[in-house]
Amino acid sequence: MQEKMSSQVRELICINVDKVYDWIVKELTFELTPTGAIAFPTLPAGIDLTTASIQCRVVPDTSNPVVILSRENRQVTLAGRTVTLQQLTIRKNFIVTIVVKTANCMMFESAPFNVSRCEHVTLCAPKGTEVQVTYTDLDCFVCSTGTATADFPVGGTPTITFTNLSLNVTVCQSIQSTFPVTVEFLAEYCEPRADFHSACSPAVRPQKCGNIFPHHC
């Protein structure tokens, strides 16, 4: 029997990981109705918005995507036994961009603006745990726009005011409560795979054009 290499011997090691206390997947749909003038920095003067189409994009706020506003214990009966879970009030922060597409296919984007939505989530999330939200799907579509009026203040940023702008956001989200822990387990160290060996191509010389050069008498 071939003896294992030292790098293949199982060893008790410790690593730092995030323990998942609870995990749910849920859908959410909410409506946004931005009011007032919305900045469009690149909007050209004299643009015709009569037949323009309106689109929207939404992404999570990268700096502060989720905030836990409150955490309250709740008694829940599961499989005939009573357990204590936590009802969390969380605020999720998003960044929205509105896109105007004119009849001649010119596109202009608004300055991104922040929106927030709050919801209740019941998890095993005792004090000290964090909440991580991963969006498997995050989509925005325009329900209604009404009329769009452009304004070009002297020395200021162009804006568009919508009389009846309604945006719908559809979210598929994975929500986990986590806490950093140190765990130990037996493991084998990985071995690198074999490299792909490729031979270098031989030097190639171009064909000569007969005995033209150098000249031979």
C-alpha positions in Angstrom: 0.0 0.0 0.0 1.4 3.3 -1.0 2.3 5.6 1.8 0.4 9.0 1.9 2.4 12.1 1.2 2.7 14.5 4.2 0.5 17.0 2.4 -2.3 14.3 2.1 -2.4 13.4 5.8 -5.6 14.5 7.5 -5.0 17.3 10.0 -7.2 19.0 12.7 -7.5 22.6 11.6 -9.4 25.7 12.7 -11.0 28.3 10.4 -13.1 31.4 10.9 -16.5 31.2 9.2 -20.0 32.7 9.4 -22.4 30.4 11.1 -25.9 30.5 9.6 -28.4 30.6 12.4 -31.5 30.7 10.1 -32.2 31.1 6.4 -35.3 31.9 4.4 -36.1 32.8 0.8 -39.0 35.1 0.1 -40.5 37.3 -2.6 -41.4 41.0 -2.3 -43.0 43.6 -4.6 -43.3 47.2 -3.7 -44.2 50.4 -5.5 -42.2 53.7 -5.7 -43.8 57.0 -6.6 -40.9 59.6 -6.9 -42.2 63.1 -6.7 -40.7 66.5 -7.6 -37.9 67.2 -10.1 -35.4 64.5 -10.9 -32.0 65.5 -12.0 -30.8 64.4 -15.5 -27.3 65.8 -15.8 -26.8 65.0 -19.5 -30.2 66.1 -20.8 -29.8 68.4 -23.8 -31.9 71.6 -24.0 -34.9 71.5 -26.3 -35.4 67.8 -26.1 -38.8 66.5 -27.0 -40.2 64.1 -24.3 -43.7 63.7 -25.8 -43.1 60.2 -27.2 -40.2 59.3 -24.9 -40.3 55.9 -23.1 -39.3 55.6 -19.5 -37.4 52.7 -17.9 -35.8 52.2 -14.5 -33.0 50.2 -12.9 -32.5 49.3 -9.2 -29.5 47.9 -7.3 -28.8 47.4 -3.6 -27.0 50.2 -1.8 -23.4 48.9 -1.6 -22.4 51.0 1.4 -25.4 50.2 3.7 -27.7 47.6 2.2 -29.5 46.4 5.3 -30.2 48.0 8.7 -31.8 46.1 11.7 -34.2 48.6 13.2 -35.6 46.4 16.0 -35.5 42.8 17.3 -38.2 41.3 19.4 -38.7 37.7 20.7 -41.7 35.8 19.5 -43.0 32.4 20.6 -43.7 30.2 17.6 -45.1 26.6 17.6 -43.2 24.4 15.1 -43.8 20.6 14.8 -45.7 20.6 18.1 -43.1 22.4 20.2 -42.7 26.1 21.2 -39.5 27.8 20.2 -38.4 31.4 20.6 -37.6 33.3 17.4 -36.9 36.9 16.7 -39.1 39.2 14.7 -36.8 41.7 13.0 -37.8 45.0 11.5 -35.2 45.6 8.8 -34.7 48.5 6.4 -33.3 47.7 2.9 -31.7 50.5 1.0 -31.6 50.6 -2.8 -30.3 52.9 -5.5 -32.7 53.8 -8.4 -31.8 55.2 -11.8 -34.5 56.4 -14.3 -33.7 56.1 -18.0 -35.4 58.2 -20.7 -35.3 56.9 -24.3 -36.4 59.3 -27.0 -38.1 58.5 -30.3 -34.7 58.7 -32.1 -33.2 56.1 -29.6 -31.2 58.6 -27.6 -30.9 57.5 -23.9 -30.4 59.8 -20.9 -30.0 58.6 -17.3 -31.1 60.4 -14.1 -28.7 61.0 -11.3 -29.0 57.9 -9.0 -31.2 58.4 -5.9 -31.8 56.4 -2.8 -35.0 54.7 -1.7 -35.7 52.4 1.3 -38.3 49.8 2.2 -38.9 48.2 5.6 -40.3 44.8 6.3 -40.8 42.3 9.2 -38.8 39.0 9.0 -39.1 36.2 11.6 -35.9 34.3 12.0 -33.7 32.6 14.6 -31.6 35.7 15.0 -30.7 36.3 18.7 -29.0 39.4 19.8 -25.5 39.7 18.3 -26.4 38.1 14.9 -26.3 40.0 11.7 -28.7 39.9 8.8 -27.4 39.3 5.2 -29.7 39.8 2.2 -28.7 38.4 -1.2 -30.9 39.3 -4.1 -31.3 36.4 -6.6 -33.6 38.7 -8.7 -34.1 42.5 -8.5 -36.1 44.1 -11.2 -37.7 47.4 -11.8 -40.4 48.4 -14.3 -42.4 51.5 -15.0 -46.2 51.2 -14.3 -47.2 54.8 -15.3 -45.5 58.0 -16.1 -48.1 60.7 -16.8 -46.5 63.7 -18.5 -42.8 64.5 -18.4 -41.7 68.2 -18.3 -38.0 69.2 -18.7 -36.5 72.2 -17.0 -33.2 73.8 -17.7 -32.3 76.2 -14.9 -29.5 78.7 -15.8 -26.3 77.5 -14.3 -28.0 74.4 -12.8 -28.6 70.8 -13.6 -31.4 69.8 -16.0 -34.4 68.1 -14.4 -37.5 66.2 -15.4 -40.7 66.4 -13.5 -43.2 63.5 -13.9 -46.8 64.0 -13.1 -47.7 60.4 -12.3 -44.5 58.4 -12.1 -45.1 54.9 -10.6 -42.3 52.3 -10.5 -42.7 48.7 -9.4 -39.8 46.8 -7.9 -39.9 42.9 -7.7 -37.4 41.3 -5.3 -36.4 37.6 -4.8 -34.3 37.6 -1.7 -32.3 35.2 0.3 -32.2 36.3 4.0 -29.8 34.8 6.5 -29.0 35.5 10.1 -25.3 34.9 10.7 -22.6 35.2 13.4 -18.8 34.8 13.0 -17.4 31.6 14.7 -14.2 29.6 14.8 -14.7 25.9 13.9 -12.4 22.9 13.8 -12.5 19.8 11.6 -10.3 17.1 10.1 -9.2 17.9 6.6 -6.7 17.0 3.9 -4.7 19.6 2.2 -5.5 20.0 -1.5 -2.9 19.1 -4.1 -2.4 21.2 -7.2 -3.5 19.6 -10.5 -0.9 18.8 -13.2 0.1 21.6 -15.5 -0.7 21.4 -19.2 2.5 20.8 -21.1 2.6 22.4 -24.5 5.5 22.3 -26.9 6.7 25.5 -28.5 6.2 25.8 -32.2 9.4 25.6 -34.3 10.7 28.8 -35.8 9.1 29.6 -39.1 10.8 31.3 -41.9 9.0 32.9 -44.9 9.5 31.4 -48.4 12.1 32.9 -50.6 11.3 34.4 -54.0 13.6 32.3 -56.2 17.2 33.5 -56.6 16.4 37.2 -56.9 18.3 38.3 -53.7 21.1 38.3 -53.1 22.2 38.5 -56.7 24.3 35.7 -58.1 26.4 36.0 -61.3 
